Amino acid sequence: QVQLVESGGGLVQPGGSLRLSCAASGRSVIFSDMAWYRQAPGKERELVAGMTSGGNTNYADSVKGRFTVSRDNTKNTVYLQMNSLKPEDTAVYYCNLRYSTFYVYQYWGKGTLVTVSS
């Protein structure tokens, strides 16, 4: 059973930084496509950043140059380093793991709240 546990959220002032972690179990992140999504109040869930099993990354235009996705294979953990945070980055951030064999399998963490406010 695949489980994803996010951590690292909290309250930060505008311009500050946070690092989110997503610890995976039941499936290696090396062999999975990993992604961070977020959902702000009253808005749809949106893709923030992703990393393929091959290590390629992609980012939403709104976070390019500020956020960085990375992984630690030894810890089976994916990170989202968030710098220069803005109030509009306030949201619940979710970790996503996806892989395919004959079927496409997708799993979600429960999310971690990031609040950017002075």
C-alpha positions as CSV (number, residue, x, y, z in Angstrom):
1,Q,0.0,0.0,0.0
2,V,1.4,3.3,-1.1
3,Q,1.4,6.1,1.5
4,L,2.5,9.7,1.2
5,V,3.0,11.9,4.3
6,E,3.6,15.6,3.8
7,S,5.2,17.9,6.4
8,G,6.8,21.3,6.6
9,G,3.9,23.6,6.2
10,G,3.2,26.5,8.5
11,L,2.9,30.2,8.8
12,V,5.5,32.4,7.1
13,Q,5.8,36.0,6.2
14,P,5.8,37.3,2.7
15,G,9.3,36.9,1.2
16,G,10.1,34.0,3.5
17,S,10.9,30.4,2.7
18,L,9.6,26.9,3.6
19,R,10.6,23.4,2.6
20,L,7.9,20.8,2.3
21,S,8.7,17.1,2.5
22,C,6.8,14.2,1.2
23,A,7.8,10.8,2.6
24,A,6.7,7.9,0.5
25,S,6.3,4.3,1.5
26,G,5.2,1.3,-0.5
27,R,6.7,2.5,-3.7
28,S,10.1,4.0,-4.6
29,V,10.1,7.6,-5.8
30,I,12.8,6.7,-8.2
31,F,10.4,4.7,-10.2
32,S,7.5,7.1,-9.9
33,D,6.4,10.5,-11.3
34,M,6.1,12.8,-8.3
35,A,4.3,16.1,-8.1
36,W,3.2,18.8,-5.8
37,Y,-0.2,20.3,-6.1
38,R,-2.0,23.0,-4.1
39,Q,-5.5,24.1,-3.5
40,A,-6.4,27.5,-2.2
41,P,-9.7,28.2,-0.6
42,G,-12.5,28.4,-3.2
43,K,-10.1,27.4,-6.0
44,E,-9.4,24.2,-7.9
45,R,-6.4,22.0,-7.2
46,E,-3.5,23.0,-9.4
47,L,-0.1,21.6,-10.3
48,V,2.8,23.4,-8.7
49,A,5.8,21.3,-9.6
50,G,6.6,17.8,-10.8
51,M,9.5,15.5,-11.2
52,T,9.5,12.5,-13.5
53,S,11.1,9.2,-12.6
54,G,13.9,10.2,-15.0
55,G,14.5,13.4,-13.0
56,N,13.0,15.9,-15.4
57,T,11.2,18.8,-13.6
58,N,8.4,21.1,-14.5
59,Y,6.9,24.1,-12.8
60,A,3.8,26.2,-12.9
61,D,4.5,29.6,-14.4
62,S,3.5,31.3,-11.1
63,V,6.3,29.6,-9.2
64,K,9.1,29.4,-11.7
65,G,12.3,30.7,-10.3
66,R,11.0,30.6,-6.7
67,F,10.2,26.9,-6.1
68,T,12.4,23.9,-6.6
69,V,11.4,20.2,-6.5
70,S,14.0,17.6,-5.5
71,R,14.2,14.1,-4.2
72,D,16.4,12.1,-1.8
73,N,16.4,8.5,-3.1
74,T,18.0,7.2,0.1
75,K,15.1,8.6,2.2
76,N,12.5,7.9,-0.5
77,T,11.4,11.5,0.0
78,V,10.5,14.4,-2.3
79,Y,10.9,18.0,-1.3
80,L,9.5,21.3,-2.4
81,Q,11.7,24.3,-1.6
82,M,9.7,27.4,-1.6
83,N,11.4,30.8,-1.6
84,S,10.2,34.4,-2.0
85,L,6.8,33.3,-0.8
86,K,3.8,35.5,-1.6
87,P,0.3,35.7,0.0
88,E,-1.1,34.1,-3.1
89,D,0.9,30.9,-2.4
90,T,-1.3,30.3,0.6
91,A,-2.9,26.9,0.1
92,V,-3.0,23.3,1.2
93,Y,-0.1,21.5,-0.6
94,Y,-0.5,17.9,-1.6
95,C,2.0,15.4,-2.7
96,N,1.2,13.1,-5.6
97,L,2.7,9.9,-6.8
98,R,1.9,8.2,-10.1
99,Y,3.1,5.2,-12.0
100,S,1.8,3.0,-14.6
101,T,2.1,-0.7,-15.4
102,F,-1.0,-2.0,-17.2
103,Y,-3.0,0.5,-15.3
104,V,-2.2,4.0,-14.1
105,Y,-1.9,4.2,-10.4
106,Q,-2.1,7.5,-8.5
107,Y,-1.9,8.3,-4.8
108,W,-2.3,11.5,-2.8
109,G,-1.1,12.6,0.6
110,K,-3.4,14.3,3.0
111,G,-1.8,17.7,2.5
112,T,0.0,20.3,4.5
113,L,-1.2,23.9,5.0
114,V,1.0,26.8,4.0
115,T,-0.1,30.3,5.0
116,V,1.8,33.3,3.8
117,S,0.8,36.4,5.8
118,S,2.3,39.2,7.7
